Amino acid sequence: MKITLDLSKLVQQGKLTPAEADRLKGLAAHDTGALGINILVGFGVVAVAAGLGALVPNIATAFVIGAALFALGLGLTLTRAQQWWLLAQICTVAGALIFCGALLTYYVGALHALLIVTALLAVGGIVARSGLLIAASVIALGACLGAKAGYWHATYALAIYEPLMTVVLFSALALATFWLSHRLPADYERLALMASRTSVLMVNFGFWIGSLWGDRLLLLRGLTRADRPEVVIPDWAFGVGWAVALIAIGVWGVRANRRWVVNVAAVFGAIHFYAQWFERLGADPLTVLLAGLITLGCALALWRFNRAMADGSN
């Protein structure tokens, strides 16, 4: 268990003696030194891998470098040497991402390649106990449904072509992994919570896109080969469903003392509000002013909630 303490404040409050604070600082200094060594070695390993990739720029090189880095990270993880934990994480994550990127490039983003990448990232995350790889596996699963993101000059893009399927699939995954988190050992509990939280983000992205464009159920029609007239779930249905879901999850988060859940509900509630407000009312001085005032009120309420939670945990 890792705990963050403000030693100076604790000494001022009389909860720690100066001698006890100095002892804790000494223990932390050893960990800080090991952390610095790990970061330097990790950057060195990644730089060597990048140099090799630049010297021999082909997919085969990426496969070899990715596999070698992942094997090194996995080996360090299995030795359970605590002083090399960060280096193991750097090598494992970098190796897995390079290997999976090479696989997707080789198969030009085909569905079977995305499914393989999802499985590899999930297994790698469990074996290496890497929350980042677990989160990446959930995102890769979303890509199997066509979800994608992009960037070009001063513009970010998010595309989800199956909003309903995204909401249903990742809601089920969020609930399943949250249920598992209560039944797994501490190390794997963290991974299950990471998968659950990433799934919650995907659910909100599905609602967000659906609330703006609706859903034509293209995947479902393609699988059933239906010749019936096209069925479209309207955008307002997603908007109403999203609002109800955010309120329900926010209320549950307050009652269950889940600060992360409450903050996520508040953030996406603000996104939902802004998206629908300007989509329906347009952008003019009055709507901008009213939206800002409402958002400030919500921010104040969230700040008071977080402060109350923090005071209650002390």
Backbone torsions as a table, in degrees:
resi	resn	phi	psi	omega
1	MET	NA	132.1	178.8
2	LYS	-109.0	131.9	-177.9
3	ILE	-128.6	136.3	176.9
4	THR	-99.4	126.0	-178.1
5	LEU	-125.6	140.3	172.3
6	ASP	-92.5	94.5	-173.0
7	LEU	-64.0	-41.5	-179.2
8	SER	-61.3	-43.0	-180.0
9	LYS	-66.7	-39.8	-179.9
10	LEU	-66.1	-35.9	177.1
11	VAL	-67.4	-42.9	178.9
12	GLN	-62.5	-34.7	179.6
13	GLN	-81.2	-5.0	179.1
14	GLY	79.4	12.2	179.8
15	LYS	-86.0	-15.3	174.7
16	LEU	-135.5	146.2	173.2
17	THR	-85.7	156.8	177.6
18	PRO	-56.2	-35.6	179.5
19	ALA	-65.6	-42.2	178.6
20	GLU	-64.9	-38.9	178.9
21	ALA	-64.5	-41.6	178.6
22	ASP	-63.3	-38.3	179.1
23	ARG	-64.1	-43.8	178.9
24	LEU	-65.7	-37.6	176.8
25	LYS	-62.0	-39.3	178.6
26	GLY	-63.5	-40.6	177.7
27	LEU	-65.6	-39.6	-179.7
28	ALA	-69.1	-31.8	-179.0
29	ALA	-61.2	-38.7	178.7
30	HIS	-62.8	-45.4	179.5
31	ASP	-65.3	-36.3	179.6
32	THR	-65.4	-41.0	177.3
33	GLY	-62.9	-44.1	178.5
34	ALA	-63.3	-37.3	178.6
35	LEU	-63.1	-43.3	179.3
36	GLY	-61.9	-42.3	178.5
37	ILE	-62.8	-44.1	179.3
38	ASN	-59.5	-43.7	-178.8
39	ILE	-65.0	-43.4	179.8
40	LEU	-63.1	-46.7	179.6
41	VAL	-64.4	-40.5	179.2
42	GLY	-60.8	-45.5	177.7
43	PHE	-62.9	-38.0	178.3
44	GLY	-62.9	-44.4	179.7
45	VAL	-62.5	-46.2	179.9
46	VAL	-63.8	-38.6	178.9
47	ALA	-64.9	-41.7	177.3
48	VAL	-62.2	-43.6	178.8
49	ALA	-61.8	-43.1	179.0
50	ALA	-64.6	-38.3	178.2
51	GLY	-64.6	-43.0	177.9
52	LEU	-63.5	-40.8	178.5
53	GLY	-63.8	-36.6	179.1
54	ALA	-71.4	-34.4	179.9
55	LEU	-71.8	-37.5	-179.9
56	VAL	-125.2	78.1	-172.2
57	PRO	-81.7	84.4	173.4
58	ASN	-148.4	170.6	-174.6
59	ILE	-66.8	-36.5	-179.7
60	ALA	-59.6	-40.9	178.3
61	THR	-62.1	-42.3	179.5
62	ALA	-63.2	-40.7	177.5
63	PHE	-59.4	-47.2	-176.9
64	VAL	-66.0	-46.5	-178.9
65	ILE	-63.8	-44.2	179.9
66	GLY	-62.0	-45.5	-180.0
67	ALA	-64.9	-40.1	-179.1
68	ALA	-66.3	-44.3	179.1
69	LEU	-64.4	-41.6	179.9
70	PHE	-64.9	-41.4	179.5
71	ALA	-63.2	-41.1	178.4
72	LEU	-63.6	-46.7	179.2
73	GLY	-63.4	-40.6	179.5
74	LEU	-66.1	-39.7	177.8
75	GLY	-62.2	-43.5	178.1
76	LEU	-65.0	-35.6	178.9
77	THR	-66.0	-43.3	-176.9
78	LEU	-69.8	-23.5	176.8
79	THR	-72.3	-16.4	-180.0
80	ARG	57.2	31.0	175.8
81	ALA	-81.8	107.3	-172.5
82	GLN	-60.7	-32.3	-176.5
83	GLN	-69.7	-17.9	179.0
84	TRP	-108.0	17.6	-174.8
85	TRP	-62.5	-46.4	-177.6
86	LEU	-65.1	-41.4	177.4
87	LEU	-60.8	-41.2	178.4
88	ALA	-60.9	-42.0	179.2
89	GLN	-64.3	-42.2	-179.9
90	ILE	-61.8	-47.1	-178.3
91	CYS	-67.1	-41.4	-178.9
92	THR	-63.5	-49.0	-178.1
93	VAL	-65.6	-47.6	-179.7
94	ALA	-61.5	-44.0	179.9
95	GLY	-63.1	-44.4	-179.3
96	ALA	-64.2	-43.4	-178.3
97	LEU	-67.5	-40.1	178.3
98	ILE	-64.8	-45.8	-178.9
99	PHE	-63.2	-46.0	-179.1
100	CYS	-67.0	-37.0	176.2
101	GLY	-62.9	-41.1	177.5
102	ALA	-64.2	-39.4	179.6
103	LEU	-63.8	-44.6	179.3
104	LEU	-66.3	-36.3	178.0
105	THR	-66.7	-41.5	-177.8
106	TYR	-63.9	-41.1	-178.6
107	TYR	-97.4	11.2	175.8
108	VAL	52.5	44.5	175.0
109	GLY	66.3	26.8	-179.9
110	ALA	-65.1	156.0	-176.3
111	LEU	-60.6	-42.8	-178.9
112	HIS	-64.3	-32.4	176.8
113	ALA	-68.7	-39.5	177.3
114	LEU	-63.5	-39.6	177.7
115	LEU	-65.3	-40.6	178.0
116	ILE	-64.3	-43.6	179.2
117	VAL	-61.8	-42.2	178.1
118	THR	-58.8	-45.5	-179.7
119	ALA	-66.6	-42.9	-179.4
120	LEU	-62.9	-43.5	179.9
121	LEU	-65.5	-39.2	179.7
122	ALA	-65.9	-47.1	179.8
123	VAL	-64.8	-43.7	178.1
124	GLY	-61.4	-40.3	178.6
125	GLY	-64.4	-39.1	179.7
126	ILE	-69.4	-45.7	-178.3
127	VAL	-65.3	-45.6	-178.3
128	ALA	-86.6	-3.6	-178.4
129	ARG	55.0	47.2	-177.6
130	SER	-106.2	114.9	177.1
131	GLY	-65.1	-33.1	179.9
132	LEU	-63.9	-42.6	179.2
133	LEU	-67.7	-36.6	177.2
134	ILE	-63.1	-45.3	177.6
135	ALA	-61.8	-39.8	179.2
136	ALA	-64.9	-34.7	178.9
137	SER	-66.6	-37.2	177.8
138	VAL	-66.4	-42.0	178.3
139	ILE	-64.9	-39.0	177.7
140	ALA	-63.6	-35.7	175.8
141	LEU	-62.5	-38.7	175.4
142	GLY	-62.1	-37.1	178.1
143	ALA	-64.1	-27.6	176.8
144	CYS	-63.4	-24.6	176.9
145	LEU	-93.8	6.3	178.6
146	GLY	97.5	1.3	179.1
147	ALA	-66.2	139.6	179.0
148	LYS	-156.0	160.4	177.2
149	ALA	-133.2	154.8	-179.2
150	GLY	-150.5	166.7	178.1
151	TYR	-146.7	135.5	164.7
152	TRP	-139.9	-176.3	-166.2
153	HIS	-47.0	112.0	175.8
154	ALA	58.3	22.9	-178.3
155	THR	-138.4	131.3	174.5
156	TYR	-112.8	146.4	-177.8
157	ALA	-133.7	144.1	174.1
158	LEU	-130.7	127.2	-179.3
159	ALA	-126.2	126.8	173.5
160	ILE	-133.0	113.6	-173.2
161	TYR	-90.0	-11.7	179.6
162	GLU	-129.5	71.5	-176.7
163	PRO	-57.7	-46.6	-177.9
164	LEU	-63.5	-46.6	179.4
165	MET	-62.5	-38.0	178.7
166	THR	-63.7	-45.0	-179.8
167	VAL	-63.3	-46.1	-176.8
168	VAL	-67.6	-49.6	-176.0
169	LEU	-62.3	-48.2	-174.8
170	PHE	-79.8	-21.5	170.9
171	SER	-65.6	-44.6	178.1
172	ALA	-63.4	-42.0	179.8
173	LEU	-66.2	-39.8	179.1
174	ALA	-62.6	-44.5	179.8
175	LEU	-66.5	-42.2	-178.3
176	ALA	-65.1	-45.5	-178.7
177	THR	-71.3	-32.4	175.6
178	PHE	-66.0	-41.2	176.6
179	TRP	-61.7	-41.9	179.3
180	LEU	-65.5	-33.3	-176.9
181	SER	-60.1	-24.7	179.6
182	HIS	-84.8	-4.4	-174.4
183	ARG	-124.6	8.1	-178.2
184	LEU	-112.8	157.9	173.8
185	PRO	-60.4	166.1	-171.6
186	ALA	-55.4	-44.9	-177.9
187	ASP	-61.5	-43.0	-177.6
188	TYR	-82.6	-22.3	173.4
189	GLU	-59.9	-42.4	178.9
190	ARG	-61.8	-40.7	179.9
191	LEU	-67.0	-41.3	178.9
192	ALA	-63.8	-39.7	177.5
193	LEU	-66.1	-36.8	177.4
194	MET	-63.4	-43.4	177.6
195	ALA	-63.2	-41.1	-179.5
196	SER	-64.7	-44.3	-178.2
197	ARG	-67.3	-40.6	177.6
198	THR	-64.8	-36.8	177.1
199	SER	-63.9	-38.5	177.2
200	VAL	-60.9	-40.4	177.3
201	LEU	-62.7	-42.3	179.3
202	MET	-64.0	-38.7	176.7
203	VAL	-59.4	-45.0	179.9
204	ASN	-65.9	-37.0	176.4
205	PHE	-63.4	-40.8	177.8
206	GLY	-61.9	-45.0	177.0
207	PHE	-61.8	-41.5	-177.0
208	TRP	-59.6	-51.9	-179.4
209	ILE	-65.4	-41.5	179.5
210	GLY	-62.8	-34.5	-178.7
211	SER	-70.6	-14.2	-179.9
212	LEU	-102.3	-35.2	-175.0
213	TRP	-125.2	-4.6	-176.9
214	GLY	73.4	-164.0	-178.6
215	ASP	-145.8	124.7	-180.0
216	ARG	-90.9	1.9	176.4
217	LEU	55.9	46.0	-176.5
218	LEU	-64.8	-42.5	-178.6
219	LEU	-65.0	-44.6	-179.9
220	LEU	-62.6	-42.0	178.5
221	ARG	-66.0	-36.9	178.9
222	GLY	-67.6	-37.5	-179.3
223	LEU	-72.3	-37.6	-178.0
224	THR	-89.2	-10.0	-178.5
225	ARG	52.7	41.1	-175.7
226	ALA	-75.3	137.5	176.6
227	ASP	-101.9	7.1	179.9
228	ARG	-70.4	162.8	177.1
229	PRO	-56.3	146.8	-176.8
230	GLU	-61.9	132.7	177.6
231	VAL	-104.9	128.3	-179.0
232	VAL	-120.6	126.0	172.4
233	ILE	-82.4	119.9	-173.4
234	PRO	-69.5	158.4	-178.2
235	ASP	-63.3	-35.1	-177.6
236	TRP	-64.7	-29.1	178.3
237	ALA	-65.8	-41.3	175.7
238	PHE	-66.8	-38.7	-179.9
239	GLY	-62.0	-45.9	179.0
240	VAL	-66.6	-45.1	179.6
241	GLY	-61.4	-38.8	179.2
242	TRP	-64.9	-43.9	179.7
243	ALA	-61.5	-44.7	179.5
244	VAL	-62.9	-43.4	-179.2
245	ALA	-64.1	-41.5	-179.9
246	LEU	-64.9	-42.1	178.8
247	ILE	-64.3	-44.4	-178.3
248	ALA	-64.0	-45.0	-177.7
249	ILE	-70.8	-32.9	177.3
250	GLY	-66.8	-43.6	178.0
251	VAL	-63.1	-42.8	178.1
252	TRP	-62.9	-40.9	-179.7
253	GLY	-61.4	-38.7	177.9
254	VAL	-65.7	-46.7	-177.4
255	ARG	-68.2	-33.4	-178.3
256	ALA	-91.5	2.7	179.2
257	ASN	61.7	43.7	179.5
258	ARG	-107.9	91.1	-174.2
259	ARG	-64.5	-38.9	-179.9
260	TRP	-59.5	-43.8	-179.5
261	VAL	-62.4	-43.1	-179.7
262	VAL	-64.1	-42.9	-179.9
263	ASN	-65.7	-40.7	178.1
264	VAL	-64.6	-42.6	177.9
265	ALA	-61.3	-39.2	179.6
266	ALA	-67.9	-43.3	-178.7
267	VAL	-63.9	-49.0	-179.6
268	PHE	-72.9	-25.6	172.3
269	GLY	-62.9	-40.9	177.5
270	ALA	-66.0	-41.0	178.0
271	ILE	-62.4	-44.4	178.8
272	HIS	-60.6	-45.3	-179.0
273	PHE	-60.6	-49.5	-178.5
274	TYR	-63.4	-43.3	-178.5
275	ALA	-60.4	-48.2	-177.6
276	GLN	-73.5	-36.5	-178.5
277	TRP	-60.0	-52.7	-176.7
278	PHE	-78.9	-26.3	176.2
279	GLU	-67.1	-38.6	-177.4
280	ARG	-89.0	-39.7	-172.3
281	LEU	-102.1	-14.5	-177.5
282	GLY	79.2	177.3	-178.1
283	ALA	-111.8	112.1	172.5
284	ASP	-143.6	170.8	-175.4
285	PRO	-53.6	-40.4	-176.5
286	LEU	-69.6	-46.0	-179.1
287	THR	-65.9	-36.9	177.6
288	VAL	-64.8	-43.3	179.4
289	LEU	-62.0	-48.3	-179.2
290	LEU	-63.8	-41.4	178.8
291	ALA	-63.0	-40.4	178.6
292	GLY	-64.7	-42.1	179.5
293	LEU	-64.3	-42.7	178.9
294	ILE	-64.1	-41.7	180.0
295	THR	-65.0	-40.6	177.7
296	LEU	-62.1	-39.3	176.6
297	GLY	-62.5	-42.8	177.9
298	CYS	-65.3	-40.3	179.4
299	ALA	-63.2	-40.0	178.0
300	LEU	-63.5	-42.6	178.7
301	ALA	-63.5	-41.0	179.3
302	LEU	-67.0	-39.1	178.3
303	TRP	-61.9	-43.4	179.2
304	ARG	-64.8	-37.4	178.1
305	PHE	-64.5	-47.8	-179.2
306	ASN	-62.4	-38.2	179.9
307	ARG	-67.6	-41.1	178.0
308	ALA	-63.4	-39.5	178.5
309	MET	-64.7	-42.5	179.5
310	ALA	-65.1	-42.1	178.6
311	ASP	-65.8	-35.1	-179.4
312	GLY	-71.8	-25.2	-179.8
313	SER	-85.2	-11.6	179.6
314	ASN	-83.9	NA	NA
